[in-house]
């Protein structure tokens, strides 16, 4: 067995900065429709056609709840309830209708507070 003093050692130069990503990787990300910077920002601009349709439908229902015509309230609320309950998602994730309604939450609260109980 060799002594530790007799072992051969080598000096290895290790760069202190991460290497630049390959040009191929950046090109693939751009071809997919998302730039590398979009993923870092956490933006989700890549929405499917079905999700876009759901989002538009939810926005339309919220718009109906804003209107002074109280006959639209019950059908709109029923549609919202149905969309939320029937959304398919795992138990650990937030259903998409709730995600899309998040920006309207405070507005929905104020609309609800303004309703007269006897008109519903």
C-alpha positions as CSV (number, residue, x, y, z in Angstrom):
1,X,0.0,0.0,0.0
2,X,1.3,3.4,-0.9
3,X,1.9,6.2,1.6
4,X,-0.3,9.2,1.3
5,X,2.8,11.3,0.8
6,X,3.7,9.4,-2.3
7,X,0.4,9.8,-4.1
8,X,0.4,11.8,-7.3
9,X,-1.7,15.0,-7.2
10,X,-3.0,17.0,-10.0
11,X,-4.2,20.6,-10.2
12,X,-7.6,21.0,-11.8
13,X,-8.9,24.3,-12.9
14,X,-12.6,24.7,-12.1
15,X,-14.4,27.8,-13.5
16,X,-16.3,29.8,-10.8
17,X,-19.2,30.8,-13.1
18,X,-21.7,28.5,-14.7
19,X,-21.2,27.9,-18.4
20,X,-23.5,29.6,-20.9
21,X,-26.4,27.4,-22.1
22,X,-25.9,25.8,-25.5
23,X,-27.3,27.8,-28.4
24,X,-29.3,24.7,-29.3
25,X,-31.2,24.8,-26.0
26,X,-32.1,28.4,-26.4
27,X,-33.3,27.8,-29.9
28,X,-35.5,24.9,-28.8
29,X,-37.1,27.0,-26.1
30,X,-37.9,29.8,-28.6
31,X,-39.3,27.3,-31.1
32,X,-41.6,26.0,-28.4
33,X,-43.1,29.5,-28.1
34,X,-41.6,30.4,-24.8
35,X,-38.3,32.1,-24.2
36,X,-36.1,31.1,-21.4
37,X,-36.8,34.4,-19.6
38,X,-40.5,33.7,-19.5
39,X,-40.0,30.6,-17.4
40,X,-37.9,32.5,-15.0
41,X,-40.5,35.2,-14.6
42,X,-43.2,32.6,-13.9
43,X,-45.6,34.0,-16.5
44,X,-48.1,31.6,-17.9
45,X,-49.0,33.2,-21.2
46,X,-49.3,29.8,-22.9
47,X,-52.9,29.0,-22.3
48,X,-54.8,26.3,-24.1
49,X,-57.8,27.0,-26.2
50,X,-60.1,25.2,-23.8
51,X,-58.7,27.2,-20.9
52,X,-59.1,30.5,-22.8
53,X,-62.8,29.6,-23.5
54,X,-63.3,28.8,-19.8
55,X,-61.7,32.0,-18.8
56,X,-63.9,34.0,-21.2
57,X,-67.0,32.2,-19.9
58,X,-66.2,33.0,-16.3
59,X,-65.5,36.7,-17.1
60,X,-68.9,36.8,-18.9
61,X,-70.6,35.4,-15.8
62,X,-68.9,37.9,-13.5
63,X,-70.0,40.6,-15.9
64,X,-73.6,39.4,-15.6
65,X,-73.3,39.7,-11.8
66,X,-72.3,43.3,-12.1
67,X,-75.4,44.3,-14.1
68,X,-78.3,45.8,-12.3
69,X,-80.8,43.2,-13.7
70,X,-81.2,40.9,-10.8
71,X,-82.9,38.2,-12.9
72,X,-79.4,37.3,-14.2
73,X,-77.9,36.7,-10.8
74,X,-79.3,33.2,-10.1
75,X,-78.5,31.6,-13.5
76,X,-75.0,33.2,-13.4
77,X,-74.3,31.9,-9.9
78,X,-75.6,28.4,-10.9
79,X,-73.3,28.4,-13.9
80,X,-70.4,29.4,-11.7
81,X,-71.2,26.7,-9.2
82,X,-71.4,24.1,-11.9
83,X,-68.2,25.1,-13.6
84,X,-66.3,25.0,-10.3
85,X,-67.7,21.7,-9.2
86,X,-67.2,19.9,-12.5
87,X,-63.7,21.1,-13.1
88,X,-61.4,18.2,-13.4
89,X,-58.3,18.5,-11.3
90,X,-56.4,16.6,-8.8
91,X,-57.1,17.0,-5.1
92,X,-53.9,18.8,-4.5
93,X,-54.3,21.5,-7.1
94,X,-56.6,24.5,-7.3
95,X,-59.3,24.1,-9.9
96,X,-58.9,26.2,-13.0
97,X,-62.1,28.1,-12.6
98,X,-61.0,29.3,-9.1
99,X,-57.6,30.3,-10.6
100,X,-59.3,32.4,-13.3
101,X,-61.7,33.9,-10.8
102,X,-59.0,35.0,-8.4
103,X,-58.6,38.5,-9.9
104,X,-62.4,39.1,-9.5
105,X,-62.6,37.9,-5.9
106,X,-62.8,41.3,-4.2
107,X,-65.1,42.6,-6.9
108,X,-67.4,39.6,-6.4
109,X,-67.4,40.3,-2.6
110,X,-68.5,43.9,-3.1
111,X,-71.2,42.9,-5.7
112,X,-72.5,40.4,-3.2
113,X,-72.6,42.9,-0.4
114,X,-74.6,45.3,-2.6
115,X,-77.4,42.8,-3.3
116,X,-80.7,43.1,-1.6
117,X,-81.6,39.8,0.0
118,X,-85.3,40.0,-1.0
119,X,-84.5,40.3,-4.7
120,X,-82.6,37.0,-4.9
